[in-house]
Amino acid sequence: MLLPEKFLTCVRCEDGLRREEGQTPVPGYGLPNAEIMLIGESPGAEEMKHARPFQGKAGENLNQFLADVGLNRDQMYIANATRCRPYKEKETLLKNGTVRITKSNRPPSKHAIASCAAWLDMEIQLLMPKLIITLGSTPLKRLVGECSISEVHGNLLTVSIQRPEEKENSREFFWSDERYHIFPLYHPAAIIYRRELKEVFQEDMRKLRRTIEELKITSVIV
């Protein structure tokens, strides 16, 4: 884990306060010297269970899409914009009179994104990746501000990114002096619910492979 131990007890947002007993925020995972960093949205139930990003179906999809274009996820570092599961609860009254509570994922709040920003920024600063791949609109907007993923997906951006102020309790951002290579992709989970995006995502993955070759990032190529 690149982050300090105090990360594991973080309760700076409402999602952290609602963690189940025994669970911790989900740190990034991967090589500490990875040249490529993948950033998703938020942990789901499986990610919270295993304390590792991109488990379950979305993780399987991501692994397969990367493998299909000859890229090795094991040579990358992967994290999320927020680190605890954002969820909503639904109560269902059963025939026996008991109430069943089910949880379903929801998008993270702006407060949660800002609260977790320092952790993501710390990982970026320690890694200094040659390429950041954003998965979905949440990490894209976290880094580059208001931006439509439908307009920029599959294209290399070379831009300043939003960084949090150093004051521990601050949730304000400033723009970095450094410029980063950002490659936006749709979130792999979107393919599960919107099958029409599959071909778009596959074409974007082919563009990603060509971009990685142009940037001479050979460590991730199989």
Disulfide bonds with the S-S distance in Angstrom:
none
